[in-house]
């Protein structure tokens, strides 16, 4: 990849699942990546690209941490061209089990954290930059929680991402920054590790592809959304669920 086509991209939730798949895909494509997570990123799997990868441990629900991630990215690689925000907190608590504190914590991480990280990146972003936030297909079926599945707090937080995406798309358009969101179906990540066999079977039956998603399936679309090929897209919610939205 020529230097002029290389991008600098911040990826949150970089330690595992879809976030780590994004890191791997971007590095393999020749880009510079700042990966951030509360947990350590498995950098031993990225040795071939170590010169183009920066790890920053951070809490995306903390404004100072978000600003530090963006500043460290600029110091290491220059202004970011993109930000893929995959970090999130899961909640499987049912409506009877949820406390106000539980609900507020999920909103703080998943909604406020998305805004704080997007703002921190945008303040340093070059014109023509792109931000990808993450919703969830659970908002279409109204997850009730239990057995590893998202409950009311998680579903509400992911529904809010749609409004946030569209508000930021309008807010940042004058700066030449595009904002889209990806809405994954059930994917083989830590969030679905507790699904029992019945839950997995039902997920597969709801899709036209007849399987759960893989992190690479979602990461590929997120990478497209920050690419120049998606330059005419902003304010959109892109569903990647194997056709599971049809029924």
PyMOL commands that set and color helices and strands:
alter all, ss='L'
color gray80, all
select helices_A, chain A and resi 3-5+17-28+43-52+63-77+100-122+138-141+152-175+190-192+197-206+215-225+228-230+244-246
alter helices_A, ss='H'
color red, helices_A
select strands_A, chain A and resi 8-12+32-37+53-57+82-85+130-134+178-184+237-240
alter strands_A, ss='S'
color yellow, strands_A
deselect
rebuild
show_as cartoon
